[in-house]
Amino acid sequence: MPLTEPRRNLLLFSTVHVFLFCSFVVPAQTVYFDPGALERYLAMKIMEGQVPYRDFPCEYPPLALLVFFLPALVTKTQVAYNIVFYLEMLICDLLIIKVLSGLAAKLGLSAGRVLVIYTVLLAAVGPLVIIRFDLLPALLVLVSLEAFFAGRNKTAWAVLAFGVTAKLYPLLMAPILAISHFARRQYRALLSGVIVFLGCLALVVVLALLLHASIGDLLGYHIGRGLHSESIYGTFLLLGQVLGLVSVTGGLSSGSWNLISPLADRLAELSFYISSGLLLLVFGCYAGILREKRGAAGQSADLRLVRFVFLAILLFIITSKVLSVQYLIWLCPLLPLIVRKGEDILWVLLVLAAGLTQWLFPYGYFEFERFKPYAVTMMLGRNLLLVALAVLTTLSICRKQSPG
């Protein structure tokens, strides 16, 4: 029996991605510093009966810890742990391929083109996609979108809540879904969705309280972090350092290389307000567009929603005081869904940014930590590529919306 085109796409791209992930294993094990060591360390603490956030400090939300814990149940060595962890990420990736294929059909896009762009983006990010767990929240964001477009409202909000328990950034999608409900006067769906969302989050909090774990410590950890050297603020400060305009030092704290100076501390404080202001502007623009279109539904409306989700996440990344290398993974499944014909520059920009990131981390990171001018310039260039992507995405949204 001949395979249908969707099944051929799934088979072809799943095969390609299995080979792609296999090609990542050797560099992940040999080039990156101590891959999987922190994840296994946290998992072993849990296996010893210790409670996260209470008995040992931890920066990761509960669902992320579950991902770390599972490989420790079936392995005894670090290498074996890493292989099982890589398999977890491969499973997430294969599920993303399936969901992307379905979303492409729903949005009237070419599934083949969407999956080609996604594959190229993952290749540009490189082995980071298997040594970090960020494919999991990326998958949950996509599943939530798929459920929302299919009218499975409670499922969409529940999956989104679990996405937040894996990584904070899926929370950015909640206002966009809420605005979409409100514009279409789906007040009952909005209420039930928010109740489900809060209920799922409350379930996680209650479980944490039963274990005497403090979620507040987790939030306090992230609020108290300094200015990450890789953030856009950090790279501009480092450019000033190279040019002799400012003086900063660097140091390892909160699991990242952060900048130390009064100006760096001030920028870290301001970043919250800058990020919040831009995100409120994005949400306001989305509400304004829906008001003009009287809550219109259909492919065009769904595409618009995806574009605003992508833009919100991208702006959060480039305006946050922390910009870790793995954050680019969050963008890889969403960007292929928003690239219209004639807009290939959007994904090319992300490929270039990911390529620079892959070279700088880990190959050029020691030079970056020493504030070498070429490494600082490359990191700043990476960030400016992301800014250009945000600007062009905004311009694309401002154009008249049309499917595909």
Summary of the structure (lengths in Angstrom):
residues: 404
radius of gyration: 21.0
end to end distance: 31.1
largest distance: 69.3
contacts: 1352
relative contact order: 0.11
helix: 74%
strand: 3%
